[in-house]
């Protein structure tokens, strides 16, 4: 899938009117039907099935539907489960670029990933209460990189209490294995299933504290797709199954070098020290020669997180890369404005460029995670920063791993918050 882009100078982009506030619309039955029909080939190819639990609690009521985000097939899965029941979809604002009318008619509600959006709650209430329409939301806000749950935003419990509607969860199995984000949009032959259930009724929400609701959601969104694959004997024999794996495993666990890993075919290897691993049909890594330090991919990814945290705590973390800069300020296009430099340190992000005209700083406390993506709209790996006025899409022009930037953002947010809380305690 591609997105509309346009070359324009930085000054002209900054002078453009900003995105207008869009009122959520009840989805068009005709377009919902088209989307349902369009999903049939993928669902048939995966032999999709699902089970349901306590769904009688939701009969005739608009619900908040929370789903784990694994791959593009997620939308087809929801259409199969809930059609013809109408539902809106909370989606990233760049999904509206070049197709605002269509997305609005589908009931989509735009928001900016990992950017505080105080109008979103009102949009959800409007759709649920005024339009009597359910809303689908991906609380993780982004695809999983390593097949495990992405951190959920805190105070989801507050949202559930304010909405006061039944909460339905949809948790998939096989969707990640079929089309993991790192694998360059290459689909594998994997069966996909889902479990849908009414997690909470309005009365149950009232009876729980916000902390208890957050903890319940954390447990519900706790999964490991690689472990599931191994435990269920799901073999993936495609000869391209390791393509792009270096996007996740960017740091060699043998020599410690970064940016010199390469995933190709069925192998992952380090171009610095020569260490080589095979990605087995069951999703495990096996060293071709010598010992295997990490056979489980999420364990390797967790080790990379620990390494990033050590760099942050020691003050040695520094990401610096030349980037192509694209901007979003409206729904007409993503604007290509030139080149610049992106720097990420313990002080946060700083983006400069466009012949000295652009200088943007982003605090570590602005967001608990980072909108980073692989092969974004077929343009390249991206790091996105910004606010409710402007989003900056930064495309590294070297081997800078966007996964490391996400890990660093998440860990830096935790560290900075912990320091702030400690300072407040000391002052008190």
N, C-alpha and C positions, 0 to 999 in steps of 0.2 A: 504494500500500500504506500502511496506517495502523498505528498502534501504540496500545496501551491506555494511557490517561492517567487520573490521579486527582488531585483537589484535596486537599491535606493541608498542615497547617502544618509549618514547618521543624522545630520541636521534635519533632513526632510522627514525621516521617520519620527524623530522626536516632536516634530511639529504636527503630526497627524492626530486626529481625534482619537481618544482612547476607546476601548471596548464599551459599547453601551450595555446597560443592565438589561438582561433578557428575562422576561417573565416566563416561568416554566409552563409548558403546555401539556395537556393530557395527550398521550400518544395517539396518532392516527391508527385506527384499526386496520386500514388498508395497508399502510406501510409496515405495521407490526406483522401482518400476514405475509408480506413479501419477505421480511426478515426471517420469519419462521420457515418459509419455503426454502430460502437461500441456505439455511443451516442444515437441511436434510442430507445433502451429500456427505458432509463431514461427519455427521452423527452416524450415518449408515456405515461409513468407512471405519469408524471406531467401535461399532457395535454398542453404541451408548445405551446404558440402562441406569435407572436410579431407584432408590428406595425412599420412602417417606415415613415420617414419625410425628405424631401429634398434630398433623396439619388440619385436623378437624377444628382446632382452636382458632384457626384463621378464617374460617368460612364466612364469606360476605364482608370481610374487613380489610381495609388497606393495611399493608405491612411494610416494615423496613426489612429488606432482604440484604443480608450480609454474605458475601461470597469471597472465598480465597481466589487470588488472581494468579493464574498459572500460564495461560496462553490465549491466543485469539479465539479459540473454540469456546471460551467461557460464555460469550454472548449467545452462541447457538444452544448451549446447554440450558441456559435460563429460558430461552424461547420455547424449548421443548417442555420444560417443567411447568411453566406458568401460563403459556398461551391457552386460551384467549384472554386471560386476566390482564388488564392493562397495568403497565408499570413504567415509571420513569427511570432514567439511568444517570447517576452521577458520573461524569466523565471529565477527563482533562480538557482544559479550554482549547488547546491546540487542535483537538478533534473537530472543532467548529470551523477551522480555517478553510475558506473556500466552499463550505457546505453548511452554512449557518441555517438556512431554511430547512434543509433535510434533517439535520440533527435536532432542531427544535420540534419538528413534526413527529420525530421518533420519541419525543418525550425526554430528550437528554438535557441534563442540567450541568452547565459548564462550571468548573472550579479549577484552581491552579494548584498543582501538586506541591505539597509540603510548604505552602504559603498560607498564612492565616486568612481565612475567608469568613468574615463574620456574617455575611449575607446568606451563606449556604444553609444555615439552620432555618432561616425564614423561608427559603425556597423549599426546603423539605417539608416544613409545616404546611405551606401553601398547597403543595402537591398532595400531601396525605389528607389534610383536613378539608381544604376548599375544593380540590378536584377529586377527592375520594379515590385516589390512585396510589398504588404501592410504589415504592422506590427501591431500586437496586443500587447498592453501594459496595465498593471494594474497600474495606477499611484499611487494608495494607497500602492502598493508593498506588502501588506499583507492582510489576511482575517480580516474582521471586528470582533472585540470581542463582542461588545454590540449591533450590528445591526445598528449602525450609521456610518457615513462616517469617515474613518481614515484620519488623516491629510495628505494633499498632500505636496510634496516637493515644496519649493519656486522656482521661476524662471522657472517654466514649460513654461511660456510664451516665455522665451529665446529659449527653445528647439523648440517650434512651429515655431518661426521665422527662426531658422536655418534650419529646415527641409523644410519649404515652401510647404507642401502638404496638401490636405484636411484633416480635423480632424473629425472623426466619433466617436460618443459616443454610448455605449450600456449600458443602465441602466436596471437592472433586478428588478422584484418584485416577491417575493415568494421563491427565491433561498435560502436566509438566513433562512427563517422560515422552509424550508424543511430539512435543514441540517446544523444547526449552529455549529460552531467549538467546542463549549464547550460540546456538547451533545454526545460525544464519537462515532462519525460517524454513529449514528442511524438515519435513514431517516424517515421523517414523511410524511403523505399523504397530500400534499399541491400542488395546481396548481401553475405553474410558467409561467411568461410572461416577455417580455422585450420590450423596446422602443429603436429603433435604428434611429439615425438621423445624417445628416451632420451638425455638430455644426459650423464649420468654413470652408470657402473656402480660398485658398491661398490669394486672394485679400482682404478678410475680415481680415486675419491675418496681412497683411501689414498695413491696416488702423488703427489697434489697437495698443496701447502701451503694453509693457510686463506686466505692472501692470493690465491693463484692461483684458488681456488674463488670468492672474492668478485669478482675481476676477470672471471672467466668469466660469472658471473651478471649482472654489470653489462652486459657485451656482449650477452648474450642478451636482456636487458630494456632494449634500446635501440631506440626506435622513434619515429616521428613520423606520427601518423594524418593530419594535414592534408597533409603531403608525399606520403604514400601516395595520398591521394585525388587530388591534382593529377597525380602521375606516372602514375596508372592511368586518368585521364580519368573518374573517378566523379562524375557530375553529380547534385547534390541540388537539385531544383527546387521543393521545398515552399515555399509562401509564408511559412512561419513559421520558416525556417531560422536567422534571426538573433535570434529571441526569447530573451531572457535572456543574450545575449552579453556584456552589461555586467557580469555576474557574474565573468567572467574579466578582461575589459578594463575595469577600473574607473577607470583613470587616463587622462585625455586626453593623447595624445602631442603634441598641438598646443599647448594652453594649460597643461597640467600640473595642472588641477583634478581632484580625486577625488570620487567619489560622485555625479557629475552626468552620467554616461554612461547611455545607454539603447539597448538592443537590442530592436527590434520589427520584425516582418515580415521584410524582407530587408535592413534598414538598421541600422547602428550610428551613433549621433550623440551629440554633446556638447551638453548643455543650457546650458553656460556660454558657449562660444565659437561654437556653431552648426556646427562642422565635422561633415561627414556622410560615411559610407562605405557602400558596398554590399557585402554578402557574396555573392560570385558563386557560381554553381552548382558551381564547382570548389573552393570553400572558401577563396578568396582575398579580401582586402579591397581595394576600389578607391575612392579618394576621389571623391565626386560632383563636387567642384570643387577645383582646385588639385592639389598633389602628394600622393602616397601615401607616407608615411614607413615604415609597416610593412604590407606586403601579406600577410605570413605571420603568422598569429595567434600561434604559439609565440614568434616574435621579439618581438612586442609584450609578451607575458607575461614573457619573459626581461628585457626592458627594465624592466618594473615591478619585477622581482626586484632588478635593479641599483639602482634608485631606493630601494627599501626598505633595501638594504644600506648605501647612502650615508647614509640617515637614522640607521641604527643606529650607524654608525661616527662620525657627527658628534654623536650624542647627542640628536638632534631627534625621533627616532621616538616617537610617543605615540598610542596608540589608546585612546579613551575613549568608551563608549557605554552608554546605558540599555538594560537587557535584561530580558526575562521569563526567570525561572529555573525550570528543571525538573531533577529529580534522579533518579538511578537508584541504588538500594541493594539491590534484590532483583529477582526475575524476575516479580513480580506486576503492576507498573505503572511507568510513568514519572510521577513525582509533581510536580505543579505547586505550587510553594511561595511564589510571589510575584514581586516585582520587585527589581532591584538595579542595580549599576553594575559594569561590567567594564572594567578598565584593563590595558593591555599596554604596557610600556616595556622598556628595556634591563635592568631588574631582574627581568623576568618578568611573569607574570599575577597580578592581584589582583582577586578577586571579593568584593564586599560587598553586603549587602541583607537582605531579610526583617526589616525594622524593626530593623536593627543586630545581629541575632543571628548572621548569617553573615559570616565574614571568612576567606577562603581565599586562600593564597599559593601560587604554583607557580614553582619555579626554572627558569631558562632551560635548565638541564642535565637536566631531568627527562625530556625527550623530544626526538628529532631532528626530529619533525614534529608536526603538529596535526590532530586530528580535527575538520575543518570540512566542512560539507556544504551543498548547495543543496536547498531545499524538503524538508527532512528529515521523512520520514513524513508529508508534506503539512502539516506544522506551520509551516515557514518555514526560512530560512537560519539555520545554527547554528554556534556555536563550542563545542566540548566540551573541558573540562579536568577534571582530577581524578586519582584514584589507584585503588588496588585496593580501597579501601573505599567510595568515593563518586565518582560521575561527575556533573558539573554541565553541563547543556545550556543554553547561553546564547543567547537569540534577540534579536539587536539590533533596537531599535525605531526605527532611523533608516537612513540609507544606508550604514552601515558595511560595507565589503566584507570578507566572511569569507575571500576568497582572499588579501587582503593580510595578514591575521592568520596564515595558514598560511605564506606566504612569509617573514614576519618571524620566525616561530618557527624555521623551518629555518635562516635566515641567522644568527639570534642564537645558535643552538646551535653552529654552526660557529665563529663569532667567539669565543664564551665558551670553547670547547674549545681553540682555538688559543692564547688568552691563558693558560689554565691550563697548557698544555704548556710555553709559553715561561717562565712563572714557575717551573715545576719545573726546567727546564734551568738557569735563572739561579741557583736555589738550590743546584743540584748543583755 
